[in-house]
Amino acid sequence: MKKCHFCDAEPAPAFSNLQSVSLSQLAMISINIRSLLWLSAIFRVILIIYGEWQDSHMEVRYTDVDYLVFSDAASLMASGESPYKRTTYRYSPLLAFFLIPNSIIHRSWGKFLFSASDLLVGVFIHSILKLRKVPEDLCMYSVVVWLFNPFTFTIGTRGNCEPIVCAMILWIIICLLKGNVLQAAFWYGLVVHFRIYPIIYVLPIILVLDPLFFRSGLKPKLQNWSSREDKTLRSSNKTVAFVAFNKVVTAQYFVWFFCLLPLILPWSNMKLKWEGLSCILVWIGAQLHWLMWGYLLEFKGKNVFLQLWLAGLLFLAANTFVLIMITCRHTYSPVFQWLEHPTLKNAEKNN
């Protein structure tokens, strides 16, 4: 039978320039993935504790307002009632079930659960890159991009459930890389039930699978990903575009593509010193500009609708610029290559 093997795709030279910085490289090698996770976990615990203080002493609460909705729904479920009696609860009942300990153990239980999922995303990023035979130091750089990204480590500690979704999406990728298609199908169905947006990945997943095996009744196989059909890049770009052009903009949506970004960084030709830095500054600048007007409208009640709309257009332009830069500076690489086998060739001829 034709088998799937991972290609030894070399990282892009420009990204590999990070290796020339000896002190940085030595520091990264000396910190293994376990130490990095422990450091990240301690940092997140501190943020959760700080969040309790900020909620009690400052005008702007650290805890996400949705977390209060989750907790109320979980309390209803714990008392044997429907979580949907909470008028603004519009999520999976599984989420309310997972947060039942909020009303039994401590109200911050869910934050620890979401932060643990956040760390799990880091583990899965490392696993995916190792499966694609990326050097350890580049794997660590990519994991750091997720674990110490201010937009990601605040999402879970503020009580948002998106890290659970990100972890499931990356686990689906791992299942596909290992050829566990049925397991990937189960988790994909679960994650779409949990949050509807991962439905946008259905086309890339279908393109990976060979319809021939569904017709013949044989076990599905993974389709060859050619050098111009990098599905990891397509999924990442599709998510960036989906968030950027969405009529609703909120900070938690950025996590959707931040979890995929580390998977394509090792194949980026973008120079960190100029192009990478310009993308970071443009995106963060447009984001902070948009948040400023949003704060004035939501918390101060000022009539800044026009300014907020213009800030939204600017933010859309910034996202589009980053998307174009990522695509243009990406080194396309096959994820799978085939080993031919005569038996499978005969089966394909017969079909």
Secondary structure, 3 states (H helix, E strand, C coil): CCEEEECCCCCCHHHHHHHHCHHHHHHHHHCCHHHHHHHHHHHHHHHHHHHHHHHHHCCCCCCCHHHHHHHHHHHHHHCCCCHHHCCCCCCCHHHHHHCHHHHCCCCCHHHHHHHHHHHHHHHHHHHHHHHCCCCHHHHHHHHHHHHCCHHHHHHHHCCCCHHHHHHHHHHHHHHHHCCCHHHHHHHHHHHHHHCCHHHHHHHHHHHHECHHHHHHCCCCCECCCCCCCCHHHHHHHHHHHHHHCCCCCCHHHHHHHHCCHHHHHHHECCCHHHHHHHHHHHHHHHHHHHHHHHHHHHCCCCCCHHHHHHHHHHHHHHHHHHHHHHHHCECCCCCEEEECCHHHHHHHHHC
